[in-house]
Amino acid sequence: MRGRPELPAGEGMPGLTYIRPDSPKISKLSDLWRDRYLLWIFIWRDVKVRYKQTLLGAGWAVLQPLLTMMVFTLVFSRVAKVPSGDVPYPVFVLCGLLPWQFFSYGLIRSSNSLVESRYLLTKVPIPRLLLPVSAVLGGAPDFGVALLLLFCVMGYYRVWPSIHGLLLVPLIFAVALASLSVGLILSALHVRYRDVGYVIPFFTQLMFFVTPVAYPINLVPQRWWFLYKLNPMTAVVGAFRYAILGSSESDFRAMASAAVALSVLLLVGVLYFQRMEATFADVV
């Protein structure tokens, strides 16, 4: 039996089994596929807990982006007169809001996943990587429902999807990777430093204002564009609008740079998570 090796004759008393602690198990990416059933259980648990004892249930997945779209339309379009080109502003802002909400939800949930599941870290020997990954993927059902809302709003304004709609699949994957990459780093830090829990909402809100969700990137002075392009979500939101509307806001060089940045960020996140993983149960 693993963790209970019998010593050969001559080492200790014969007939006794000596129990030695195993070294802490370090999660690997292959664990996600090997334990995919457990990953699905965690995702389904998060979805059920999110809508438990709510009157509207999954209706919140529609109501939240709908109300946000209405507020943004009133403030940015009617009051601030933010242009949206040939596209009605409600459609324009929804195209940026949906990937951003998926990103922010996954970032916040994955950053808190280890602390919220501390009982699993200390009592159950599971791959810890499953927790932040399931937290990110738990937002996928809401994103799918909100995407249907976007198509309904587009139909209301008689705006038809672009032929580049097939790009949505890799873009949704990119949004999930972006939130997971940052979430892995913040979740590992959150276990040791509880201050991270206070920083995450502020950090997410700051990222929202430097991401062209409610306004086109063309409104930003060109001298600040290089700062915006350091944010991978700038290119992802632009590409999302390009896939849905065929707008010219997307910059393919920025998309390539964002893909490289996300790959590096994911690698750094996984390596840092693995490095800190052995101490999770001791400090959580």
N, C-alpha and C positions, 0 to 999 in steps of 0.2 A: 504494500500500500504506500502511496506517495506520502512522504513526510514521516514514515515510520520504518526506517531501514533496520534490519536485524544485523547486529554486529557479528562478525565471524567468531568462531571459538577462540577463546583466549583473551577476548576483549570484554571485560565485565563478567557478570554472572551469566552462566548458560541458561537458556530458556526464557530470558527476559527480552522485551522489545523496548528499544530506546527511541524516544520521540525527540526529534530535532526540528527546530523551526525552519521552514523554507525561507529562502530569501524573498523579499517582496517582488511580486510579479509585475513586470513592466509591460504596459499595453503596447500592442502593435496594430498597425492598420489592418493586418490580416484577421485580427480578432473581430472586426466589424462584420466580416462575412461568416466567420466560423460561428459567432454568437448572434447571427441575424435574427433568430427567433426572440432572443432576449431583448435585442434592440427594438424589435417591433412591440414587445410588451411594454417597454419604457415609453415609447412614443404614444401608444394607446392610453397608458396611464396618465400621461400629461394632458392629453386631449380630454379625457373624462373628468379629471380634476378641474380643468379650466372652466368647464361648463356645468359642473355639479351645483345643484341648488340654484340655478339661474332660471328666470322666467322665459327669456328669449332663446337660451341655448346657443346653437350655432348661428342664430340670427345676429349675434354681435359681430360675427365675421363680415356681415354686410353693413350693419349699422355704423360701425366705427369708421371705415373708410368713407362711407356716404356722408356722415356728419362732418368729417374732416374736410372732405371735398367742398361741402357747402360753405363752411367757414372760410376756407382759403379763397373760394370764388368771391365771397363778399368782400374780404379784406384786400386781397391782392389784385383781383380783376376789377371790381366795382369802385373801390376806394383808391388803391394805389395805381390803378390803370396799368398793371403789368401786361405787356403784350404776349400773345401766344401764337402769333402768325396766323395761318389760315385755319387753324384747329380751334374749336370752341374751348375755352379755358377749362371747364370741368373735365373734358376728355384729356386735355394736356396735363393737368395736375394729377389726375388719377394714374396716368401712365408713369409718372415719377413717384407717386405715393405708394403704389403697391410693392415695387421692389424695395423701397426704403422701409416700409413697415415690416416686411419679411426679414430684412437685414437687422433692424433694430430689435425686433422680437427675439430673433435667434441670438443676437449678441447679449442681450440682457439675461435671457434664460440660461444660456450656456455659461455665462460668467458666474451665475449663482447656483449652478447645478450641483457642484460638489458640496458646497456648504449646506444646501437644502437637503441633500441626500447623505448627510454625514453618518447616519446609522448604517448605510450600506458600506461606507468606506471602512468602518471599524469592525463590522461583524460579518460581512459577506465577501468572499474572495472572487470578485468579478473584475473584468477589465475596466478600469476607471474611464477609459476613453469613450465607453458607451454612453456615459452620462451627458457630457457636453454635446455629443453628436445627436443623441435622441432629443435633447432640448432644442437644437436647431431644427431638426426635421419635424418636431411637433408643431411648428408653425406652417408646414406645407398645406394641411387641409384648409386652414383659414385663407391662405394665399390662393388656393384653387377656387374657393367660393368668391373671394374678392375679384378674381379674374373674370368670373361670370358677370359680376356687377359691372365691370369695365365694358364688357361687350354689350351689355344692355344699355348703358349710357351712350355708347357709340352708336347703337341702333337708334336711340331716341334723337340724337343729333344728326343722324344720317351720315355718319363717318364710317367708312368701311376699312377693315384691316388691310394692312400692306401685304404684298406677296412675300415679304421677308419674315413672315410670322414663324417660320421654322426655326429661326434663331432664338425663339423663346426658351427652348429646351436647354441649350448650353448656357443661356443667360441666367435662368433660374438656378442652375447648378453653380454658376459663378457667384450669385448672391449668397447661396448657402455656404460656399467655401469662404467667402469674405467674412461672414459673421462667425463661422467656426474658427477661422485663423486667429482673429482677435480674441474670440471667446476662450480659446485654449490657454492663451497667455494670461488673460484676466482671471480665469477660473483658478489657475494654479496660484496666482498671486493672492486671490481672495481667501484661499484656505489659510494662508499665513498672516495676511494683513486684512483685517475687517474693514479698514478704511476704503478698500476698493469698492465695497458695496455702496458707499456714498459718492464715489467718483463716477461710477458707471452711468447714472442718469444724466449728470452734467456733461460727461464725455459724449454721450449719445445725442443730447440736445445740441451741443456744439457742432458735431458732425452734420446734423441736419441742416444747419444754417450755411455750412460751407459745401453743401451738396445741392446742385440745381434741381430741386424737387418742385418748388412752387414758382420758379422763375427760369427763363432760358439762360444758358451760359453766355449768350451774346450780350446780356446786360452787364456782365462783369468786365471791368476794364482789362485790356489785354495784358497789362503789366502784372496782374494778379493771376493770370491763367496758369502759370507754372505751379502756383500753390494749390490751385484747385485740382490740377492733374496729379498731384501727389496723393490725392484721395481716390482710391480705386472705384468708389461708388459713383464718382462723377462720370467716368466713362461707362459704367454699367447702366446708370439711369439714362444717359444719352443713347446707348445702344438699345435699351428697352423701348424708348420712344421710336427709335428707327425701325425696330422690328414690328411694332404695332402700327405706326402711322406712316412710316417711310420718310420721316423728317430728315433734314440735312444736319441736325444738331450733332449727330454722332461723328466722332473723329476716330478713324480706324487706327491711326498711329497711337492715339491715346488708349484705344482698346487693347492694342498689342502690349503697350507699356503696362496697362492694368493687369493683363494676364500674367506677365512676368512678375509684377509686384505681388499678386495674389499667390503665385507659386512659391516665391521666396518667403512670404509671410506665413503660408501654411507650413512650410518646412521648419521655419523657426518656431512656430507655435507647437508643432508636434514634438520637436526635440526638447524644447523647454518643458513641456508637459511631462515627457518621459523622465527628464532629469529630476523634476520635483516630485514625481509620483511616489517614490519610495518613502517620503516623509508625510504623505497626506494623513494617514491614520494616526500619526503621532501628534500632529499639531491642530487637526480640525476640531 
